[in-house]
Amino acid sequence: NTCNSDGVEKAEMMCDIAAKALDVKADDVIVASTGVIGMSLDVTPIANAADELAAQVSENGGHDAAEAIMTTDTKAKECAVEVEIDGKTVTLGACCKGSGMIHPNMATMLCFMTTDAAISPEMLQKALSAVVVDTFNMISVDGDTSTNDMVCIMANGKAGNAEINSEGEAFEIFKAALMEVSVKLSRKIAGDGEGAERLLECTVKNAPDVATAKNIAKSIICSSLVKTAMFGSDANWGRILCAIGYTPGDFKVDTIDVVLSSVKGSVKVCENGFGIEFSEEKAKEILLESEIKLEIDMKQGTSDATAWGCDLTYDYV
């Protein structure tokens, strides 16, 4: 609906259509939409299918929903976890979509989370806001932020736990479960970037502060030079140091170590900001895998951060 004079009108029409089909109030309908910017949305197919779709609503329809929201995604993205709170089993499940135009802060992505936890709206918002900054805001596919994105979470309280209405042990357990789901979905989005062959995970540890750790991790993940080097399975660590070097912040480069790793092992390619001897053959073997870890040890503090991205291939074009 972006950049269209009838965008708001079409969004409200979708609310009305869904409300009628589900016998709920239009004000209780959340609109989620992505698409081509500036192309007016034809709501006719939505209106014609609404009753049929409403009739298919099912407790077992989660996977169908995950598949239904796919656009350029190559696979459905979903996960769920169970935790115990106050002796009650609490479930948290989610599905999302996103493949291109992915970059912090958030991206062309839609994420729908549901839980049966009893938790106040205020604490639910607090948990989600805390988790998003370390997960969905730490992924990048192509460096382009989006005009349309959202993450929503709904709780129905049916687990029967004592309502979480303040910080404490129960809140921390719930937030940890939400973090686990969000990390898994963030990895799925990054790994399924348009044309991607490799999931990249960059961890920065022992940074002077959290902001610096996050900025450096995102700088590396967003670097086109790093992304293309990973596509070529080339241990060109200078590109990583370059991305660190142009990151804003007060830090030194002459203490930084860089390690590349995968299921095939690990190899240190940089120590204290300088190159060291390493096996190019071993590095190549490591970088041919589908999941690559870039580990940056700054040795300048105690703060850590992780960002996720992918390589940049011919198929992205």
N, C-alpha and C positions, 0 to 999 in steps of 0.2 A: 504493500500500500504506500510505499515511500515515494515522495515527490509526485503525487497525484492529487489533483484538486478534489477528487471524490474519495480519497483514502479513508478519511474518518467516516464518511457515509457508508462505505463498504464494510468497514470494521463493525459499525453499529448494526448493519444488516446481518452480518454473520452472528452477532450476539443474539439477535432476535430469532434467527433461524434455529440456532442451537437450543435456545430457551424453549421455543415451542415444541421442538422434537423431544426434549428431555423433561418437559413440564417443570421448569425452574424459572427463576427470575432472570431477565436479561442482564441485570446488574451483577449477577453472580457468575457470568461467563467471562473467561479470560481469553483474549484474542492472541493467538501466536501465528505469525506470518513471516515468511521469507520469500524472496522471488527476485525477478529482474527489476531494478530500480527504474521508475518512470513508466512502467507498463501497467495500465489500468487492469484491475482484477475483475474477471468475469465470475460473478457469484452464482450463476445459473447451475453449474455442475454441483456446487455445494448445496444449494437449495433443493435440487432434485434428489440428492443422495441422503439428505439429513435423516429422514424417517427410517430408511433402510439401515443406516449406520446406528441409529439409536436403538433399533431392535436387536442389534448384535452386541450391545454392551454386556460384558461378562466379567466375572471375577477372574477368569482365565484368559482375558484378552490382552494381557500386557505385551506379549510378543507381537501380536498383530498390530498394536499401537506403535511399537518401536519400528516395525517395518513400514507402517503407513506414513510416517513422517520423514522417511528417507527422501533425499533429493539426489544430489550427486554422490551421496555416500555409497560405498560399495558393500557395506554390511551393517546390520542393525546393531545398535549400541544400547545395552541394558545391563543392569546388575541389581542385586539385592543382598542385604545383610540382615542378620538377626542378632540382637543383644538382649541381655537381661537387665531390667530396671525394676527395682522394688519387688523382685521375685516374679516378675511378669516378662514374658517373651515379647519383645518389641521388634517389629519388622520395618525396614526402610527399603523401598525399592525405587528405581528411577530408570528412565530411558531418555535418550537425547539424539539429536542429529546435528551434523556439521562436518564439512569437508573442505570447503574453500572460503576465502575471505575470513580467515581465522587469525586473530591477533588480539592481544590484550589491549584495552580492557574489554573483556568478552569478545564476541565474534558473531559471524553468521551462524548462530547455533540456537537451538531450542532445547530446553531441558525440563523435564517434568518429574518431580519427586513426590512420592506419597509415603505416609507413615501412619501406623495405627497408634503411635505414641500419644499420650495425654500430655500436652505441652501448650502453654499460653502463646497467643500470637506474638507477643513481645519477645519471648525467649526463642521462639521459632525463627523470627526475623534476626535476632542476635546471632544465633548459631549459623544461619545461612550466610549472613554478611561476613562473619569471621572466616568461614570456609572458602567462599568464592575467591577471596583475594589471594589465597595460596594454591588454588587449583585452576578454575576456569579462566582466571586472569593471569595465569602463568603458562599459557599455551600459544603457539603461533605456527601457522602453516606458511603464510605468504606475506606477512607484514601489513596486511590491509585490515583495518578495523571495519566494523559493520554498521549499517544503518538500522538493522533489525536483529535484535537478540533478546533472549530472556532466560531466566531460570526461575521456576516457581516451585513452591513446596506446599503441600496440603496435609493436614493432620486431622484424623477423625476421633482420636482418643479411645478407640475400642480395645486397645491392649489392656486397659484396666489398671495401669500404674498410677500412682499418686501424681497429680498434675505437676509438671515441671514449671514452676513460676518464678524461680530465682536461680542464681548460680549455685553450684554445689556438685556433689558426686554424680547425681542423676543427669544433670545438664552436661557434664563432661563426658559421660558415657554416650549420651545421644550425639553430642557434637563429634566425638571420635568416629561414630558409625557414619555420620554424615560426611565426614572427611574421607573415610575409606571409599564410600560410594563415589564421591566427587573426584578423587584421584583416579579411580579406575575409569570413569567416564572421560576424564581429561586425557588420559593416555589413549583411550580408544579414538577420540577425535583427532589427536595429533598423529597417531599412527595411520589413520585413514585419510590423511590429507590428500587433496587431489593429485593424482599421479605418484604418490609417495611409495617408496619401496622400503624405507627404514624409519622406525620410531627412534627419535633422539631424546635422551634424557640427560639434561645438564644439571649437575649438582655442584653448588658452590659452598664450600665449608670454611670455617674459621675466618670469616670476613669481619671487618671492623664493626659493622652493624647490619641489621636485617635489610634496610633499604639498599645498601650497597650490594649485598648478596643477591637480592632479587634483580636489581638493575643489570648486574653482570651476567647472571644466568639468562635473562631475557635477551640481552645484547648478543650473546653467543648463539642462542637458539634462532634469533631473527636474522643473523648474518647470512646473506646470500652466498658469500664465499665459503663459509663453514658448511652450509647446506649442500652446495655443489661438490665440495671436497668429500663429504660423506657419501654422496651419490657415486662418486668415483672411487670410493674405498681408499682414499688418499690421506695418509696421516700428516697432512700439512698443518701442523700445530701452530705455525706462524699466523694463520688466519684466525685461530682462537685467541692468540695473544693480541692480535690487531683489534678484534671485537672488544676484548677487555680494555684495551688502551683508550678507545674512544668513548668508553662508558663514563658518564659524569660521576664524580665522587672524589672523596679524599682518601686515596689509598696508594700503595706502592706496588710496583710490578716485580721488583727484584727479589721477592720471596715466594713467588707463585710457582706451584707444581701443576702439571697437567698429566692426567692418566686417561688413556682410552681403553675401554673394556667392553666385553660381550660374553656370551656363553663360551667363547673360544679362549677366554683368558683376558689378561690385561697387560698393557705396556705403558711405561712412563716415557713421555716424549719431551718433557720440558721440566727443568728443575731450577728453582730460584730465578725464573725469568729467562733462562738461557737454554739453548739446545743441548741435548746429550745424545750419546750414541745409543741406538736401539735397532732392533731387527725390522727392516722394512717389510720383509716377508711375513713375520709374525703379525705386524700391524695390519697388513693387508688381509690376512686370514681373519683377524678380529673384526675388521670393518666390513667384511662381506656379509655379516649376519644381519638379521632383520631388526634387531634391537641393539642400539649402540648407547653406551654411557660415556659422557664426557665429565670427568671428575676434576674439579678445580679446587686445589687447596691453597688458600691465600696466606695462611699462617700469620694473620694479623688481628685475630679476635676470636669470638666464639659463636658468631651468627652464621646460620646456614639458610639455603633456599634451593628450591628445585624448579626447573622449567622444562616443558616438554614441547617438542617440535618434530619435524620430519625433514628428510632430504628433499632436494629440489631436482626434479627429473624432467626429461623431455616431455613426458605426458602431461605435466602441469600446463604447458603452453597449449 
